C-alpha cells in the first residue's frame, strides 16, 4: 500500500483505491489511509489559491511585458492557464481538469512559490 505511487495517481483513482481499501480495520493502515485522504483533500483545497496566484502572475506579466506578453507566457509550464487568465476565462474547473494528480498540483505550487 505504501508502495503505491499516490503522487502520480489521478484524484479519482486515489478515491477508488481508498474505497477499495476501506475494509481494512488494522489501526496503522486506517491511519495511513486517513492521512492519504486528508493530504488529497488539502491539495485539492488549494485550487482557489492557485487560481489567484496565476491571475496575479498573469497581471504582473502583462505589466512587465505588454509588448511581448505571449512570448513571455509561452516560457512557462502553466502557459495555458496564463492565457486563460489573461482572457478572464480561467476557472477552478480548468484547474481541476488539468491539475488532476498530486504531483501536478505540487509542481505548479512550486513554480508559483506557494507554500
MDAnalysis code that builds the backbone (N, CA, C; Angstrom):
import MDAnalysis as mda
import numpy as np

u = mda.Universe.empty(345, n_residues=115, atom_resindex=np.repeat(np.arange(115), 3), trajectory=True)
u.add_TopologyAttr("name", ["N", "CA", "C"] * 115)
u.add_TopologyAttr("resid", np.arange(1, 116))
u.add_TopologyAttr("resname", ["UNK", "UNK", "UNK", "UNK", "UNK", "UNK", "UNK", "UNK", "UNK", "UNK", "UNK", "UNK", "UNK", "UNK", "UNK", "UNK", "UNK", "UNK", "UNK", "UNK", "UNK", "UNK", "UNK", "UNK", "UNK", "UNK", "UNK", "UNK", "UNK", "UNK", "UNK", "UNK", "UNK", "UNK", "UNK", "UNK", "UNK", "UNK", "UNK", "UNK", "UNK", "UNK", "UNK", "UNK", "UNK", "UNK", "UNK", "UNK", "UNK", "UNK", "UNK", "UNK", "UNK", "UNK", "UNK", "UNK", "UNK", "UNK", "UNK", "UNK", "UNK", "UNK", "UNK", "UNK", "UNK", "UNK", "UNK", "UNK", "UNK", "UNK", "UNK", "UNK", "UNK", "UNK", "UNK", "UNK", "UNK", "UNK", "UNK", "UNK", "UNK", "UNK", "UNK", "UNK", "UNK", "UNK", "UNK", "UNK", "UNK", "UNK", "UNK", "UNK", "UNK", "UNK", "UNK", "UNK", "UNK", "UNK", "UNK", "UNK", "UNK", "UNK", "UNK", "UNK", "UNK", "UNK", "UNK", "UNK", "UNK", "UNK", "UNK", "UNK", "UNK", "UNK", "UNK"])
u.atoms.positions = np.array([
    [0.822, -1.192, 0.000],
    [0.000, 0.000, 0.000],
    [0.869, 1.260, 0.000],
    [1.891, 1.285, 0.840],
    [2.776, 2.447, 0.846],
    [3.619, 2.502, -0.414],
    [3.690, 1.380, -1.122],
    [4.451, 1.325, -2.371],
    [3.663, 1.940, -3.528],
    [2.389, 2.181, -3.329],
    [1.580, 2.795, -4.391],
    [2.122, 4.187, -4.678],
    [2.075, 4.543, -5.932],
    [2.567, 5.856, -6.335],
    [1.421, 6.878, -6.255],
    [1.060, 7.224, -5.032],
    [-0.054, 8.137, -4.790],
    [0.153, 9.474, -5.497],
    [1.389, 9.956, -5.577],
    [1.668, 11.269, -6.172],
    [1.305, 11.348, -7.647],
    [1.391, 10.218, -8.347],
    [1.127, 10.213, -9.784],
    [-0.292, 9.803, -10.138],
    [-1.033, 9.304, -9.159],
    [-2.410, 8.862, -9.434],
    [-3.324, 10.058, -9.635],
    [-4.274, 9.901, -10.552],
    [-5.310, 10.917, -10.665],
    [-6.169, 10.857, -9.406],
    [-6.738, 11.987, -9.035],
    [-7.508, 12.047, -7.795],
    [-8.663, 11.047, -7.780],
    [-9.293, 10.831, -8.920],
    [-10.372, 9.835, -8.981],
    [-9.840, 8.444, -8.659],
    [-8.638, 8.134, -9.132],
    [-8.046, 6.832, -8.844],
    [-7.692, 6.715, -7.361],
    [-7.221, 7.790, -6.764],
    [-6.936, 7.769, -5.320],
    [-8.220, 7.456, -4.557],
    [-9.315, 8.106, -4.951],
    [-10.609, 7.833, -4.303],
    [-10.997, 6.366, -4.456],
    [-10.811, 5.817, -5.661],
    [-11.143, 4.398, -5.884],
    [-10.286, 3.491, -5.003],
    [-8.996, 3.801, -4.905],
    [-8.098, 2.986, -4.083],
    [-8.491, 3.077, -2.605],
    [-8.812, 4.279, -2.156],
    [-9.219, 4.449, -0.756],
    [-10.508, 3.678, -0.468],
    [-11.461, 3.735, -1.404],
    [-12.707, 2.986, -1.232],
    [-12.440, 1.486, -1.211],
    [-11.555, 1.054, -2.096],
    [-11.225, -0.367, -2.197],
    [-10.550, -0.891, -0.927],
    [-9.775, -0.041, -0.265],
    [-9.029, -0.451, 0.926],
    [-9.761, -0.123, 2.235],
    [-10.941, 0.444, 2.131],
    [-11.675, 0.887, 3.327],
    [-12.067, -0.261, 4.253],
    [-12.087, -1.478, 3.760],
    [-12.473, -2.629, 4.597],
    [-11.417, -2.961, 5.647],
    [-10.193, -2.500, 5.461],
    [-9.105, -2.841, 6.370],
    [-9.318, -2.133, 7.708],
    [-9.285, -2.915, 8.792],
    [-9.567, -2.351, 10.109],
    [-8.340, -2.276, 11.000],
    [-7.186, -2.593, 10.475],
    [-5.946, -2.520, 11.256],
    [-5.640, -1.032, 11.493],
    [-5.450, -0.610, 12.760],
    [-5.315, 0.816, 13.088],
    [-4.228, 1.563, 12.304],
    [-3.067, 0.986, 12.153],
    [-1.992, 1.680, 11.435],
    [-2.380, 1.918, 9.978],
    [-3.020, 0.936, 9.381],
    [-3.458, 1.070, 7.987],
    [-4.578, 2.098, 7.879],
    [-5.497, 2.054, 8.818],
    [-6.593, 3.029, 8.814],
    [-6.048, 4.456, 8.936],
    [-5.059, 4.643, 9.814],
    [-4.440, 5.959, 9.971],
    [-3.744, 6.397, 8.689],
    [-3.031, 5.463, 8.071],
    [-2.321, 5.777, 6.822],
    [-3.315, 6.199, 5.739],
    [-4.395, 5.455, 5.597],
    [-5.400, 5.789, 4.583],
    [-6.068, 7.131, 4.891],
    [-6.295, 7.414, 6.156],
    [-6.872, 8.706, 6.552],
    [-5.903, 9.843, 6.208],
    [-4.610, 9.614, 6.416],
    [-3.601, 10.620, 6.060],
    [-3.599, 10.880, 4.560],
    [-3.694, 9.813, 3.771],
    [-3.738, 9.962, 2.307],
    [-4.973, 10.777, 1.908],
    [-6.109, 10.434, 2.498],
    [-7.352, 11.143, 2.175],
    [-7.244, 12.624, 2.544],
    [-6.731, 12.928, 3.726],
    [-6.584, 14.320, 4.164],
    [-5.600, 15.075, 3.283],
    [-4.491, 14.429, 2.931],
    [-3.481, 15.034, 2.056],
    [-4.094, 15.380, 0.707],
    [-4.858, 14.440, 0.156],
    [-5.529, 14.657, -1.128],
    [-6.505, 15.839, -1.033],
    [-7.302, 15.856, 0.027],
    [-8.270, 16.942, 0.197],
    [-7.572, 18.291, 0.387],
    [-6.473, 18.294, 1.138],
    [-5.713, 19.532, 1.325],
    [-5.187, 20.051, -0.009],
    [-4.648, 19.147, -0.819],
    [-4.136, 19.556, -2.131],
    [-5.265, 20.111, -2.993],
    [-6.378, 19.406, -3.034],
    [-7.498, 19.869, -3.849],
    [-8.079, 21.179, -3.320],
    [-7.909, 21.432, -2.059],
    [-8.377, 22.684, -1.473],
    [-7.553, 23.892, -1.884],
    [-6.437, 23.655, -2.555],
    [-5.580, 24.776, -2.957],
    [-5.925, 25.331, -4.339],
    [-6.900, 24.749, -5.030],
    [-7.254, 25.268, -6.358],
    [-7.574, 26.771, -6.351],
    [-8.392, 27.276, -5.419],
    [-8.661, 28.722, -5.425],
    [-7.386, 29.567, -5.247],
    [-6.491, 29.130, -4.375],
    [-5.240, 29.865, -4.182],
    [-4.374, 29.809, -5.437],
    [-4.308, 28.648, -6.058],
    [-3.531, 28.516, -7.300],
    [-4.101, 29.444, -8.364],
    [-5.422, 29.478, -8.490],
    [-6.050, 30.375, -9.478],
    [-5.692, 31.826, -9.194],
    [-5.787, 32.225, -7.938],
    [-5.443, 33.611, -7.580],
    [-3.988, 33.913, -7.921],
    [-3.097, 32.985, -7.623],
    [-1.675, 33.190, -7.910],
    [-1.412, 33.263, -9.411],
    [-2.109, 32.446, -10.185],
    [-1.959, 32.516, -11.649],
    [-2.495, 33.843, -12.163],
    [-3.639, 34.271, -11.641],
    [-4.193, 35.562, -12.049],
    [-3.226, 36.697, -11.701],
    [-2.651, 36.655, -10.510],
    [-1.683, 37.681, -10.100],
    [-0.426, 37.624, -10.971],
    [0.055, 36.421, -11.242],
    [1.235, 36.231, -12.082],
    [0.977, 36.792, -13.485],
    [-0.204, 36.512, -14.019],
    [-0.575, 36.988, -15.355],
    [-0.626, 38.509, -15.383],
    [-1.197, 39.090, -14.355],
    [-1.282, 40.552, -14.276],
    [0.123, 41.171, -14.259],
    [1.021, 40.593, -13.451],
    [2.397, 41.102, -13.407],
    [3.095, 40.941, -14.758],
    [2.861, 39.807, -15.402],
    [3.471, 39.557, -16.709],
    [2.967, 40.574, -17.738],
    [1.685, 40.881, -17.677],
    [1.116, 41.892, -18.580],
    [1.715, 43.280, -18.320],
    [1.947, 43.580, -17.051],
    [2.515, 44.881, -16.696],
    [3.979, 44.998, -17.104],
    [4.731, 43.918, -16.948],
    [6.168, 43.984, -17.226],
    [6.521, 43.683, -18.679],
    [5.638, 42.997, -19.396],
    [5.923, 42.630, -20.793],
    [4.701, 42.869, -21.686],
    [4.213, 44.102, -21.734],
    [2.997, 44.329, -22.522],
    [3.175, 44.057, -24.024],
    [4.362, 44.325, -24.548],
    [4.582, 44.153, -25.992],
    [4.854, 42.700, -26.371],
    [5.478, 41.948, -25.492],
    [5.824, 40.561, -25.835],
    [5.267, 39.583, -24.795],
    [4.039, 39.861, -24.377],
    [3.391, 39.022, -23.372],
    [3.341, 37.554, -23.808],
    [2.900, 37.304, -25.028],
    [2.741, 35.920, -25.495],
    [4.062, 35.175, -25.473],
    [5.112, 35.828, -25.909],
    [6.428, 35.180, -25.909],
    [6.851, 34.835, -24.481],
    [6.637, 35.745, -23.550],
    [6.995, 35.502, -22.150],
    [6.101, 34.429, -21.529],
    [4.817, 34.472, -21.809],
    [3.884, 33.486, -21.252],
    [4.236, 32.078, -21.735],
    [4.636, 31.972, -22.987],
    [4.971, 30.657, -23.553],
    [6.179, 30.007, -22.901],
    [6.941, 30.740, -22.146],
    [8.118, 30.189, -21.463],
    [7.738, 29.378, -20.222],
    [6.489, 29.464, -19.817],
    [6.077, 28.873, -18.552],
    [5.308, 27.571, -18.745],
    [5.560, 26.648, -17.843],
    [4.918, 25.331, -17.831],
    [3.391, 25.458, -17.819],
    [2.900, 26.465, -17.137],
    [1.453, 26.635, -16.967],
    [0.902, 27.707, -17.909],
    [1.503, 27.793, -19.103],
    [1.144, 28.837, -20.071],
    [-0.332, 28.805, -20.465],
    [-0.922, 27.625, -20.554],
    [-2.341, 27.525, -20.907],
    [-3.188, 28.305, -19.913],
    [-2.849, 28.163, -18.636],
    [-3.603, 28.872, -17.602],
    [-3.338, 30.377, -17.653],
    [-2.129, 30.759, -18.023],
    [-1.808, 32.188, -18.142],
    [-2.673, 32.827, -19.229],
    [-2.762, 32.167, -20.380],
    [-3.569, 32.733, -21.474],
    [-5.055, 32.757, -21.114],
    [-5.535, 31.735, -20.422],
    [-6.936, 31.752, -19.985],
    [-7.158, 32.872, -18.968],
    [-6.188, 33.073, -18.088],
    [-6.299, 34.137, -17.090],
    [-6.325, 35.500, -17.779],
    [-5.476, 35.675, -18.764],
    [-5.432, 36.947, -19.497],
    [-6.792, 37.249, -20.124],
    [-7.467, 36.213, -20.589],
    [-8.783, 36.370, -21.217],
    [-9.919, 36.380, -20.191],
    [-9.552, 36.378, -18.903],
    [-10.533, 36.326, -17.817],
    [-11.455, 35.113, -17.931],
    [-10.890, 33.999, -18.381],
    [-11.719, 32.798, -18.528],
    [-11.159, 31.591, -17.774],
    [-10.162, 31.815, -16.919],
    [-9.615, 30.715, -16.124],
    [-10.584, 30.396, -14.984],
    [-10.940, 29.119, -14.869],
    [-11.871, 28.705, -13.819],
    [-11.224, 27.638, -12.928],
    [-11.813, 27.455, -11.776],
    [-11.391, 26.374, -10.880],
    [-11.542, 25.032, -11.599],
    [-12.599, 24.901, -12.387],
    [-12.831, 23.649, -13.126],
    [-11.692, 23.364, -14.096],
    [-11.144, 24.410, -14.723],
    [-9.985, 24.225, -15.606],
    [-8.823, 23.619, -14.828],
    [-8.600, 24.149, -13.631],
    [-7.502, 23.650, -12.803],
    [-7.770, 22.217, -12.360],
    [-9.009, 21.923, -12.004],
    [-9.354, 20.563, -11.570],
    [-9.126, 19.553, -12.685],
    [-9.416, 19.948, -13.927],
    [-9.221, 19.048, -15.066],
    [-7.740, 18.835, -15.355],
    [-6.982, 19.910, -15.348],
    [-5.580, 19.823, -15.737],
    [-4.638, 19.418, -14.623],
    [-4.928, 19.867, -13.422],
    [-4.082, 19.561, -12.263],
    [-4.765, 18.435, -11.490],
    [-4.785, 17.265, -12.093],
    [-5.599, 16.170, -11.562],
    [-4.791, 15.088, -10.848],
    [-3.544, 15.390, -10.519],
    [-2.732, 14.478, -9.704],
    [-2.022, 15.307, -8.631],
    [-1.652, 14.676, -7.541],
    [-0.902, 15.417, -6.524],
    [0.363, 16.072, -7.086],
    [1.123, 15.348, -7.903],
    [2.366, 15.917, -8.425],
    [2.134, 17.147, -9.284],
    [1.059, 17.163, -10.046],
    [0.770, 18.337, -10.879],
    [0.489, 19.551, -9.998],
    [-0.263, 19.348, -8.923],
    [-0.532, 20.466, -8.008],
    [0.756, 20.895, -7.312],
    [1.521, 19.923, -6.835],
    [2.773, 20.256, -6.140],
    [3.738, 20.986, -7.070],
    [3.777, 20.587, -8.334],
    [4.674, 21.237, -9.299],
    [4.290, 22.688, -9.537],
    [3.004, 22.930, -9.770],
    [2.596, 24.309, -10.046],
    [2.729, 25.178, -8.802],
    [2.476, 24.585, -7.633],
    [2.656, 25.350, -6.393],
    [4.123, 25.757, -6.241],
    [5.022, 24.870, -6.590],
    [6.451, 25.188, -6.502],
    [6.811, 26.293, -7.500],
    [6.303, 26.184, -8.728],
    [6.584, 27.195, -9.744],
    [6.033, 28.561, -9.355],
    [4.888, 28.558, -8.688],
    [4.260, 29.817, -8.276],
    [4.735, 30.269, -6.883],
    [5.615, 29.477, -6.306],
    [6.159, 29.752, -4.967],
    [5.067, 29.833, -3.903],
    [4.148, 28.875, -3.982],
    [3.082, 28.753, -2.991],
    [3.541, 27.758, -1.936],
    [3.484, 28.159, -0.699],
    [3.897, 27.248, 0.399],
    [2.808, 26.259, 0.720],
])
